[in-house]
């Protein structure tokens, strides 16, 4: 069976988006890259800074409410439907719920060939990237560095602390069945 979905899980600023772009460049077939940022950007402004939606606290903590969870579940089912329809998909996510987040994805992606990849990065390095990006709330990378991996089972783990996105993508590509 060929790999249909690659799920990259890691903290904010850990390097998931860069790895996604590199995977798109080196894998032999076209792959769609979809990020949790895509979902958040698609939501109405009223859901941001809302108890029902998603709230980014000044210290970088992220809290999600029931309306966000509903849209997030629909988003996962939509991605699974695209994969079932023949699209190859790279998912860039932040498992704020650790094991529960992975279980939600496992349910949505049931029956598909999925490669689960943990993207790790030293929290100090990720915090530096966060600051350099300028589009993230300070503290997000550090607060997520470990919690997103708690209880999550991976096929492969890459670490972007000292390894470039392209090298990580090459390591991932060796595990993709075409």
C-alpha positions, 0 to 999 in steps of 0.5 A, a space after each residue: 500500500 502506498 503512503 497516502 497521508 504524512 502527519 507531522 506533529 510538533 510544537 509551534 516553530 519546530 520546523 514542520 512547515 519547512 519540512 512540508 515544503 521540502 517534502 513537496 519538492 522531493 517526493 516523486 508525486 504531488 502532495 498537498 500540504 495543509 496546516 492547522 494554521 490553514 484551519 485557524 486562518 480560515 475561521 471567522 475572526 469572532 472565533 479567535 480570542 473566544 472561549 468557544 473558539 481558539 484563544 492565544 494567551 499573552 504567555 503563549 498558551 493556547 486554549 480551544 473551545 467546543 466550536 473550534 473542536 467541531 470545526 477541527 473534527 470536520 477539517 480532519 474528516 475533510 482531509 481524510 476524504 481528500 486522501 480517500 479521493 486520491 490526493 496525497 496529503 501532508 498534515 502539519 499539526 500541533 497535538 495540544 491534546 497529545 494522545 487524544 489528538 492522535 486518536 482523533 486523527 487515527 479515527 478520521 484517517 482509518 483505513 488510510 496508509 499514514 506515516 506518523 512523524 514527530 518533529 522535535 526541536 529544542 525549546 530554546 531554539 524554537 523560541 528563537 525561531 518564534 521570535 525571528 518569525 514575528 508572527 507568533 506569540 512569545 512562549 508558544 514554542 516553549 509551552 508546546 515543546 513537550 506536551 504535543 508529544 506526550 503519549 503520541 506514537 510515531 513511525 519516525 521522529 526527526 529533530 530540527 534543533 541542528 538538522 535542516 528541514 531538507 535533511 529531515 524531509 529526506 529522512 521522512 521520504 525514505 519511509 514513504 511508500 510510493 
